[in-house]
């Protein structure tokens, strides 16, 4: 068997997956590449995972290869590991009696490739490629790819009743590929969209992540608005909310880090930084991601940039009040110094990574605006000059401060350390032991300023 040519796949993956196909065929089974890898090769997109479908039963696949993992054995999927690269090998199957609009009650293993392709969602995903390079395309998937059309295999209503998530997948594919949804597929989607309420939030979130990380996120959001697909879903995005979300902003932002586009979406929906963390966690995002995206929005509110954006949504009054109170003693300073203090406090409160994300966010959204570019350049310089961002990075520890002042630890200590951090970050004195001790002595002389030092 000669090695089938792939232009858009990693050569090592091609070689190893072809070896799996060869081993299966040598054992008397039918085997082929199928699904996304075939589709992406045909339209010239990078091929990631090279999935394999076969007439071999799971136990037969396991018996042929040295390293296997039963990742989805009940659905016929065995992961074959070759040179540390995993390949999903799935037995040809049919499905029936779907439960909760997503899970088949019965999976039947079959020996026919055509039967397996019949159960798939869209024609472009129902194309197989044999080891010799021949395509098996019983539903016209290659024609639909050439036309840029997303069409269900067989009856669209039946496909969407089997798994309602397929409707969101269709919108995601249309967004990422720049394709059109075939009229009957679109009509079935509108008819059955309420079934999305049965789909778990984590499955919806995974599709939305791929959509927002794609090349045309704005188009995906517009399709969601027109379809009303998520109006009653576990992740609820109504057409009214999406209409005010200003989706065109997402296309101006890079896809990574992903927090940038999610922050823009939430800001357009009128979600504040305080609300964002809880909301994203309810949408099954990790705590770290939710915190990071929320921090970006909080910085944007503090720095005032959010107010300059039309339709930015609810103002975060608590954060603004905190800034005003914190800067009350800085009114004598120049505007640039006040802005620097606001930015430095953001870095100390939310971390360097969040501040860097905010600089990327504003750079992308403000574009060529010269004044905004100058402010970002200043903020980047301030960030580079900050010598310490947390108490443990100060050249003077809390125990030494307590011993030096002969006082019991208390709230005053945290307030003092914060003052030292701010002062060093602003460049008022160096982050060196003697300089910090001198600053403490100065504060001590100012009529109990240490004890009265305000907390953030």
MARMAR-825674 format. One line per field, with one value per residue (C-alpha): residue in one letter; x, y, z. Coordinates in pm, 1 decimal. Layout:
residues N
aa <- [a|...];
xx <- [X|...];
yy <- [Y|...];
zz <- [Z|...];
***
This chain:
residues 456
aa <- [x|x|x|x|x|x|x|x|x|x|x|x|x|x|x|x|x|x|x|x|x|x|x|x|x|x|x|x|x|x|x|x|x|x|x|x|x|x|x|x|x|x|x|x|x|x|x|x|x|x|x|x|x|x|x|x|x|x|x|x|x|x|x|x|x|x|x|x|x|x|x|x|x|x|x|x|x|x|x|x|x|x|x|x|x|x|x|x|x|x|x|x|x|x|x|x|x|x|x|x|x|x|x|x|x|x|x|x|x|x|x|x|x|x|x|x|x|x|x|x|x|x|x|x|x|x|x|x|x|x|x|x|x|x|x|x|x|x|x|x|x|x|x|x|x|x|x|x|x|x|x|x|x|x|x|x|x|x|x|x|x|x|x|x|x|x|x|x|x|x|x|x|x|x|x|x|x|x|x|x|x|x|x|x|x|x|x|x|x|x|x|x|x|x|x|x|x|x|x|x|x|x|x|x|x|x|x|x|x|x|x|x|x|x|x|x|x|x|x|x|x|x|x|x|x|x|x|x|x|x|x|x|x|x|x|x|x|x|x|x|x|x|x|x|x|x|x|x|x|x|x|x|x|x|x|x|x|x|x|x|x|x|x|x|x|x|x|x|x|x|x|x|x|x|x|x|x|x|x|x|x|x|x|x|x|x|x|x|x|x|x|x|x|x|x|x|x|x|x|x|x|x|x|x|x|x|x|x|x|x|x|x|x|x|x|x|x|x|x|x|x|x|x|x|x|x|x|x|x|x|x|x|x|x|x|x|x|x|x|x|x|x|x|x|x|x|x|x|x|x|x|x|x|x|x|x|x|x|x|x|x|x|x|x|x|x|x|x|x|x|x|x|x|x|x|x|x|x|x|x|x|x|x|x|x|x|x|x|x|x|x|x|x|x|x|x|x|x|x|x|x|x|x|x|x|x|x|x|x|x|x|x|x|x|x|x|x|x|x|x|x|x|x|x|x|x|x|x|x|x|x|x|x|x|x|x|x|x|x|x|x|x|x|x|x|x|x|x|x|x|x|x|x|x|x|x];
xx <- [0.0|148.1|136.1|-162.5|-60.6|-183.5|-96.4|-227.1|-147.0|162.4|379.7|437.4|63.9|7.2|272.5|152.8|-218.6|-145.4|37.4|-276.7|-488.2|-242.2|-247.4|-628.8|-656.0|-388.9|-607.8|-899.3|-1085.5|-1196.5|-1039.6|-1026.7|-972.6|-1301.4|-1460.3|-1283.5|-939.8|-1081.5|-1294.1|-1007.9|-772.2|-1027.0|-1075.6|-709.6|-725.4|-459.8|-542.1|-514.5|-646.7|-655.4|-949.0|-999.6|-1315.8|-1304.4|-1514.9|-1305.7|-1478.5|-1319.9|-1174.8|-1025.3|-862.4|-724.0|-578.7|-392.2|-195.9|49.2|-73.5|-446.5|-680.0|-1054.0|-1157.6|-1514.4|-1544.5|-1925.1|-1944.4|-1676.2|-1384.7|-1037.5|-740.1|-434.1|-107.7|177.4|507.2|322.8|64.1|-299.0|-531.9|-901.9|-1012.8|-1391.0|-1590.5|-1851.4|-2180.6|-2542.0|-2734.7|-3102.5|-3359.5|-3187.3|-3238.7|-3264.0|-3194.5|-2830.2|-2753.7|-2836.3|-3009.0|-2865.4|-2536.8|-2502.3|-2166.8|-2185.5|-1947.5|-2061.8|-1889.2|-2199.4|-2415.0|-2163.2|-2153.7|-2535.3|-2549.2|-2321.0|-2437.2|-2340.2|-2243.5|-1901.4|-1831.4|-1959.9|-1666.9|-1419.0|-1081.3|-944.5|-575.5|-524.4|-654.4|-1001.1|-1285.4|-1611.7|-1872.2|-2228.3|-2398.3|-2225.1|-2005.0|-1730.9|-1985.0|-2120.3|-1766.9|-1697.4|-2017.7|-1958.4|-2283.4|-2360.3|-2624.3|-2744.9|-2705.5|-3055.0|-3343.2|-3226.7|-3507.9|-3414.5|-3047.8|-3129.7|-3376.2|-3102.2|-2862.4|-2973.0|-2612.1|-2573.2|-2763.7|-2498.7|-2226.5|-2381.8|-2369.6|-2011.6|-1904.3|-2077.7|-1892.3|-1547.8|-1555.8|-1755.5|-2016.9|-2393.7|-2651.3|-2862.0|-3226.8|-3384.7|-3112.5|-3176.7|-3554.1|-3514.9|-3288.5|-3551.8|-3821.0|-3627.2|-3416.1|-3602.6|-3448.1|-3118.9|-3247.2|-3176.3|-2805.7|-2552.7|-2377.3|-2030.2|-2115.6|-2253.1|-1952.3|-1712.4|-1882.8|-1889.2|-1518.9|-1442.0|-1669.7|-1517.4|-1169.2|-1237.1|-1173.6|-1530.2|-1665.0|-1891.3|-2068.9|-2126.8|-2287.0|-2505.6|-2626.7|-2703.6|-2899.5|-3097.3|-3168.0|-3250.1|-3073.2|-2955.2|-3257.3|-3366.5|-3041.4|-2831.0|-2598.1|-2864.6|-2791.6|-3112.7|-3143.0|-3206.4|-2884.9|-2680.5|-2817.8|-2654.0|-2330.1|-2147.8|-2007.4|-1791.1|-1553.0|-1459.7|-1306.0|-1066.4|-923.5|-672.8|-809.5|-549.9|-547.6|-913.8|-1000.3|-985.8|-1281.6|-1484.0|-1428.6|-1542.4|-1855.9|-1940.8|-1873.3|-2102.4|-2370.6|-2347.5|-2170.9|-1938.2|-1612.0|-1776.8|-2046.6|-1824.5|-1640.4|-1958.1|-2125.5|-1832.9|-1808.2|-2179.7|-2101.8|-1852.5|-1534.1|-1247.4|-1203.6|-870.6|-1015.4|-1316.2|-1091.9|-861.0|-1141.9|-1310.2|-981.2|-948.6|-1294.2|-1218.9|-901.9|-1091.6|-1348.3|-1084.0|-884.1|-1196.6|-1163.6|-1490.4|-1681.7|-1539.3|-1686.0|-2044.2|-2267.7|-2013.9|-2303.4|-2337.0|-2078.5|-1896.5|-1977.4|-1812.2|-1480.0|-1506.3|-1585.0|-1281.8|-1064.0|-1203.7|-1149.4|-801.3|-702.0|-854.3|-513.9|-363.3|-568.2|-268.3|-76.7|-77.8|-327.0|-54.3|57.8|-298.8|-337.5|-9.3|-128.3|-453.7|-263.0|-10.1|-294.7|-450.5|-124.0|-97.9|-462.4|-498.4|-146.5|89.5|-76.4|-413.5|-251.2|-75.4|-406.0|-567.1|-294.5|-355.6|-730.9|-714.7|-452.9|-678.7|-1001.8|-861.7|-663.7|-472.2|-595.0|-275.7|-377.4|-479.8|-156.1|44.8|-138.2|-76.8|291.9|315.7|136.1|369.5|667.7|518.3|459.2|819.1|947.2|744.8|1003.0|760.8|401.2|336.7|448.9|683.3|874.2|944.8|1299.6|1158.8|941.6|650.4|832.1|1118.1|874.9|693.7|1023.5|1154.2|846.9|794.6|424.0|188.4|78.5|-260.1|-444.1|-191.1|77.6|-110.0|-191.4|173.0|300.5|53.2|186.0|540.1|440.5|266.7|552.6|814.0|596.6|548.5|925.7|912.0|1182.0|1376.8|1273.5|1578.5|1586.3|1737.4|1509.6|1202.6|1314.9|1365.4|1011.6|873.0|1061.4|917.0|564.1|613.1|702.4|383.6|158.6|75.5|38.1|128.0|-158.6|-402.5|-291.8|-603.5|-653.5|-749.2];
yy <- [0.0|331.8|625.3|846.8|1206.8|1463.7|1830.0|1975.7|1708.3|1646.7|1388.7|1189.1|1165.3|1059.8|789.1|649.6|660.9|488.7|218.9|165.9|137.4|-108.6|-327.3|-331.7|-421.0|-689.7|-847.7|-859.7|-546.3|-237.4|85.4|447.7|803.9|978.8|1302.4|1626.6|1529.6|1444.8|1759.2|1988.4|1834.7|1896.6|2264.8|2334.2|2379.8|2243.3|1884.4|1818.6|1481.9|1198.3|982.3|633.1|428.0|52.1|-260.4|-414.7|-448.4|-272.2|-596.5|-674.8|-330.6|-376.5|-713.2|-573.3|-292.3|-280.6|39.9|113.8|306.8|224.6|591.6|533.0|159.3|160.2|365.5|163.2|403.7|280.1|516.3|362.2|522.5|520.6|689.3|878.9|1017.4|914.8|811.4|746.2|426.3|378.8|78.8|137.7|182.6|286.9|468.0|469.5|585.5|903.0|1013.6|1377.6|1493.1|1397.1|1038.0|724.8|455.0|189.5|165.2|-119.7|-213.1|-284.6|-394.7|-139.5|195.9|334.8|261.2|439.3|749.8|764.0|846.3|1151.9|1511.2|1702.7|1587.1|1749.2|1527.9|1212.0|1169.6|884.9|833.1|487.4|399.0|416.7|775.9|699.1|902.5|746.4|1021.8|886.0|1212.1|1465.6|1616.3|1719.8|1903.7|2086.7|2178.0|2320.1|2525.2|2633.5|2476.6|2308.6|2040.7|1766.4|1402.8|1287.9|1458.1|1762.7|1734.5|1376.4|1464.8|1754.0|1545.6|1287.4|1544.1|1905.8|2020.4|1957.7|2282.8|2482.0|2285.0|2389.5|2755.0|2711.4|2551.2|2827.3|3086.0|2926.7|2822.0|3115.0|2872.8|2907.2|2690.1|2508.3|2632.8|2309.1|2272.6|2630.8|2578.2|2264.7|2457.1|2727.9|2467.0|2262.8|2532.1|2496.1|2149.1|2322.6|2361.4|1989.9|2025.0|2049.9|2382.1|2232.9|2102.8|2442.9|2619.5|2398.2|2490.8|2860.4|2849.0|2711.1|2969.7|3265.2|3130.7|3108.6|3351.4|3490.9|3513.7|3807.4|3603.5|3325.3|3564.8|3712.9|3364.0|3295.9|3619.8|3539.5|3181.6|3240.7|2911.2|2990.7|3190.6|2911.9|2714.6|2644.5|2918.9|3175.2|3432.0|3589.9|3762.0|4089.8|4059.6|3955.0|4247.8|4486.1|4291.5|4467.3|4141.4|4325.9|4412.7|4046.2|4028.4|4309.4|4101.4|3816.9|3468.5|3413.9|3462.2|3358.4|3592.4|3890.5|3791.0|3658.6|3984.8|4181.0|3967.1|4007.3|4379.2|4412.0|4216.7|4465.1|4230.5|4399.5|4261.1|4179.2|3977.9|3812.5|3568.5|3414.9|3403.4|3232.7|2972.0|2899.2|2847.8|2575.0|2771.4|2695.9|2918.0|3041.4|3144.5|3312.3|3506.6|3612.8|3738.7|3917.5|4085.1|4221.8|4379.6|4519.4|4683.0|4827.3|4978.0|5122.1|5275.2|5437.8|5278.3|5093.0|5419.8|5544.7|5249.3|5305.2|5030.0|4907.3|4823.1|4854.9|5067.8|4906.4|5176.4|4994.9|4983.6|5346.5|5459.0|5268.6|5444.4|5786.3|5721.9|5588.9|5887.0|6153.2|6238.1|6252.1|6541.8|6768.9|6537.4|6565.8|6360.7|6129.4|6057.6|5975.3|5745.1|5576.5|5521.1|5368.6|5135.3|5037.7|4953.0|4735.8|4544.8|4495.7|4390.3|4167.6|4069.2|4132.4|3882.1|4055.9|4394.6|4261.6|4120.3|4460.8|4631.8|4384.9|4436.1|4812.7|4806.2|4592.8|4780.0|5133.1|5059.2|5354.2|5616.9|5812.5|5934.3|5584.3|5443.1|5694.5|5598.4|5228.5|5294.5|5475.2|5192.0|4935.2|5134.2|5157.4|4781.6|4711.3|4932.0|4775.2|4603.9|4412.5|4302.0|4111.2|4131.4|3835.9|4030.4|4322.7|4343.5|4377.7|4112.4|4154.3|3994.2|4241.3|4534.2|4412.2|4368.7|4705.0|4890.4|4673.3|4634.6|4345.2|4237.7|4370.3|4538.1|4818.7|4579.5|4484.2|4849.8|4946.7|4671.7|4788.4|5144.0|5016.7|4814.4|5112.2|5347.5|5113.1|5038.6|5412.4|5463.4|5688.4|5478.6|5164.5|4813.3|4784.4|4713.2|5045.2|5247.7|5068.7|5120.7|5489.5|5512.4|5341.6|5590.9|5878.0|5748.3|5688.8|6051.3|6170.3|6153.2|5783.4|5754.3|5386.3|5305.5|5513.9|5387.5|5308.2|4967.0|4923.1];
zz <- [0.0|-102.3|138.6|61.7|10.3|260.4|205.2|529.8|788.8|996.9|814.3|1130.9|1196.7|836.0|859.1|1192.5|1111.0|777.8|974.0|1184.4|870.0|720.0|1033.2|1040.6|671.9|704.3|974.0|731.3|841.3|651.3|776.9|662.5|774.2|843.5|959.3|1035.3|905.8|562.1|556.4|655.8|400.8|126.3|211.7|281.6|658.3|894.7|989.2|1361.2|1478.4|1224.0|1330.6|1194.7|1143.0|1102.2|1073.7|1352.6|1688.4|1988.8|2126.9|1786.2|1772.3|2123.7|2029.5|1728.2|1893.0|2179.2|2346.1|2358.7|2586.9|2607.4|2590.9|2468.2|2455.6|2489.3|2169.7|1997.5|2042.0|2131.8|2140.1|1979.6|2091.0|1838.8|1928.3|2203.4|1956.9|2023.3|1740.2|1794.6|1622.7|1621.3|1509.3|1237.4|1421.4|1401.7|1674.1|1768.3|2025.5|2136.8|2497.4|2608.4|2252.1|2282.8|2385.9|2189.1|2394.0|2165.3|1974.8|1727.0|1579.1|1206.1|931.8|672.8|621.4|445.8|750.5|971.5|751.7|747.9|1121.5|1099.7|1133.8|817.8|470.6|497.9|801.7|631.1|392.8|436.1|273.5|210.5|254.9|-122.4|-127.9|-268.9|-118.7|-1.2|-22.6|-45.3|59.6|-161.9|105.5|-137.3|-353.4|-47.1|60.3|-285.3|-268.6|91.9|212.9|545.2|491.9|723.0|627.8|535.0|715.6|914.6|1169.5|1243.4|1286.6|1523.6|1725.2|1775.4|1920.2|1959.8|1995.9|1622.4|1564.3|1750.2|1571.0|1242.0|1341.6|1459.3|1131.1|933.1|1140.1|1131.1|764.1|628.2|489.6|442.1|615.2|357.4|374.1|499.0|758.8|874.5|884.5|1096.1|1330.6|1382.5|1437.7|1694.1|1866.3|2197.3|2233.8|2315.9|2672.2|2720.5|2637.0|2920.8|2969.5|2925.6|2577.3|2474.3|2622.3|2427.0|2098.5|2186.1|2268.2|1923.2|1762.3|1946.1|1876.4|1503.9|1221.2|1206.3|1562.2|1476.6|1210.2|1461.0|1708.4|1435.8|1342.4|1708.3|1721.5|1404.9|1508.2|1875.0|1932.5|2285.9|2401.2|2638.6|2667.7|2977.1|2855.0|2780.1|2512.1|2388.1|2050.1|2233.2|2434.0|2131.6|1931.0|2179.9|2213.5|1927.2|1784.5|1531.1|1815.4|1857.6|1512.0|1603.0|1888.0|1848.6|1926.1|2198.5|2484.7|2475.2|2763.3|2526.7|2309.8|2601.1|2788.1|2482.9|2453.2|2821.6|2811.5|2512.0|2699.2|2985.0|3229.2|3477.8|3610.9|3943.1|3767.4|3506.5|3730.7|3873.2|3532.6|3358.1|3632.9|3588.9|3219.3|3329.6|3262.2|3496.2|3799.6|3664.2|3329.1|3490.7|3726.3|3443.5|3217.0|3507.5|3601.7|3248.7|3273.8|3618.5|3493.5|3197.2|3433.5|3664.5|3384.8|3245.2|2901.2|2934.5|2969.1|2640.5|2452.8|2341.0|2472.2|2724.6|2953.8|3327.4|3500.2|3787.1|4042.4|4330.9|4148.8|4037.1|4390.7|4514.3|4261.0|4351.6|4721.0|4665.5|4457.4|4680.5|4819.7|4473.8|4337.1|4345.7|4113.5|3736.8|3537.7|3415.7|3770.7|3874.5|3577.2|3664.0|4020.4|3894.1|3664.6|3930.6|4167.0|3898.2|3862.1|4238.6|4269.9|3962.9|3860.3|3572.5|3335.8|3367.6|3305.9|2996.1|2870.5|2920.1|2719.1|2434.0|2466.4|2444.9|2170.1|1950.0|2022.7|1998.4|1684.1|1541.1|1787.9|1863.6|2208.9|2317.0|2174.9|2375.9|2695.2|2629.3|2566.8|2898.6|3077.1|2920.3|3045.1|3394.1|3397.0|3300.1|3583.6|3867.7|4094.3|4320.9|4274.5|4597.3|4961.7|4919.2|4653.5|4887.7|5016.0|5368.8|5535.8|5772.0|6065.1|6039.4|6020.7|6333.3|6518.3|6401.2|6526.9|6836.8|6765.2|6756.3|6406.7|6301.0|6015.7|6023.3|5896.5|5580.4|5512.6|5557.9|5329.6|5067.1|5097.9|5055.7|4750.4|4592.2|4666.4|4522.8|4218.8|4157.0|4172.8|4481.0|4645.0|4562.6|4658.7|4884.4|5255.2|5363.6|5136.0|5272.5|5632.1|5558.6|5418.6|5731.1|5949.4|5746.2|5780.9|6153.0|6200.9|6034.1|6340.8|6344.4|5971.2|5987.6|6222.7|6022.5|5684.0|5478.7|5327.3|4964.2];
***
